[in-house]
Amino acid sequence: MAGPGGWWGRKSTPAKVETYTRWSFYLIALSEPLVVGVTALGQVEARLALLLMAPVLVHVALAVVLVSRALDWTCGRRPQPLRLLWALGVATAVLAVADLALAQRGPGGEDTRTVLGAACGATVTYGVGMMALAMKERRRVVRLVVGFGAGAVLVTLLLGMPVLGSLTIGTFLTAFGGFIAATSCFSVWLLNAVYALDEARETRARLAVAEERLRFGRDLHDVMGRNLAVIALKSELAVQLARRERPEAVEQMIEVQRIAQESQREVREVVRGYRRADLEAELSGARGVLRAAGIDCEVSGETDGLPAEVQSALGWVVREATTNVLRHGDAKTCTVTVRRPEGGVVLTVRNDGAAAPHGSSRAGGTGLAGLRERLSDVGGTLDAGEAGDGEFRLVAEVPLTARPALEVAS
């Protein structure tokens, strides 16, 4: 899928939240010269307006770079940008003091003072808000906001401004700077929470696989542990009897042979049970796992009366499709439908995560190759791919007429 929509659709949910957060703060930082420029428009002559805008543009450039580095630091891609943090802090303080000094003592009339006051307010407000992105401890963010507000009060008092005016400016800068700083802190917290939830979902999928492996290991241990112990004891007894040239040694070895054959049969049953998936159980499990992962899953259709080998093959299709939705897609909804047309059964799995890479669920992947092999054993076919509108569709068809028997390797 080409174009901007495809670029956005291929991103995972955490990547989308990160991109949205990043560009939101870029736009906030870039709005600083807009605020100052609108205030200067019509207030002062063009040459003076450009002169006042030059340091504002430098401040904006520092803020944009800090936003980029701070969000990379938040996502664990680079170290904390301390030098940039200090650079933006010093630049914010210097520009704010210069604007206040020029507004109180510099040349120009009331219009110039208005523009300088707007430039000072925008510089401190945006600067403090952007610096909050690069600070981990919220107490330091509070100190930063209060410190700039108190500094503004102190500077204006030293410049001869009345106490009420100084307190008004300090309160304004503290309130608006604190608002943007709080927005920054909340955005960082939300981004971290989204990444943590995504990591938890991946961990849950890995744990499900590990739990299945443990179950299989326990089954094998239960089957083989007792039988191997009996074989060891009877073999030892047969050795002792053979050394004494007792005819009972032959009987013991016959018994060992019987137990070994029985063990082989039981192992085959365990493997067959592991590899043979029950369709109804797999549908129920898929619905529970996907809903637990925050994906709306709907299952419909009847599975009663299907041959065991068909249920096993389709059960593996459901299991593989569910795994791919959890691991590779970015789906919000998933539907599983079982239809029983005359002479066959059709299993359809749809999800709206087609734009994200599906890994093994793409054509030619190892997951699909394995499913096609299983379905071919029962005369079935598999079709998978994007169906348009951001939807990924997997369709398995199995005839219910004459089929080759499903062979389960031992």
Secondary structure, DSSP 8 states (H G I E B T S, - for coil): --HHHHHHHTS-HHHHHHHHHHHHHHHHHHHHHHHHHHHHTTTS-HHHHHHHHHHHHHHHHHHHHHHHHHHHHHTTSS---HHHHHHHHHHHHHHHHHHHHHHHHSSS-HHHHHHHHHHHHHHHHHHHHHHGGG---HHHHHHHHHHHHHHHHHHHHHTT--HHHHHHHHHHHHHHHHHHHHHHHHHHHHHHHHHHHHHHHHHHHHHHHHHHHHHHHHHHHHHHHHHHHHHHHHHHHHHHHHHTT-THHHHHHHHHHHHHHHHHHHHHHHHHHHH---HHHHHHHHHHHHHHTT-EEEEEE--TT--HHHHHHHHHHHHHHHHHHHHT---SEEEEEEE--TTEEEEEEEES-TTS--GGGSTT-HHHHHHHHHHHHTT-EEEEEEEETTEEEEEEEEESSS--------
